[in-house]
Amino acid sequence: MFGALDEAGAEAVMAAGAVRRIPAGTTIFAQGDPGATCHSLLHGRIKIIKTRPDGGQAVLRFIGPGEMYGTVAAMMGQAFPADALAIVDSVEVVWTTAAFRRLMERFPAIGVRCMSCVGFRLMELQARNGELTADRVERRHGHDRRRR
């Protein structure tokens, strides 16, 4: 996310946030919490988990070092749509939404990279949705052929 910044820019980004150590098993934010913070994982592994209305859970993704998470909800002023759980001891940088907006204004490259990240995740979601839809159609057609 911050690879295009020079050393002074990278220092400004770090100074605007807070570095936190997160023990394994810690919930960083919970589904439904106000999206008031933007996160970047420095070390460790985070699991993003969505709880369905029936109480079941689905793992949406795993976050690795260098990845942002929680940022889209925070930037949209929305509640976090899922839980973020540290699955190993981890270290992150966390910014308030206001601080992250100021960083994006000061360093437009951050905004460009954020858009790329959001675009990548959207394409990933569309591909998964296409796979699921195609699978259902194939099953339906296979089922229809057996009934004939």
Secondary structure, DSSP 8 states (H G I E B T S, - for coil): --TTS-HHHHHHHHHHSEEEEE-TT-EEE-TTSB--EEEEEEES-EEEEEE-TTS-EEEEEEE-TT-EESHHHHHHT-B-SSEEEESS-EEEEEEEHHHHHHHHHH-HHHHHHHHHHHHHHHHHHHHHHHHHHHHHHHHHHHHHHHH-
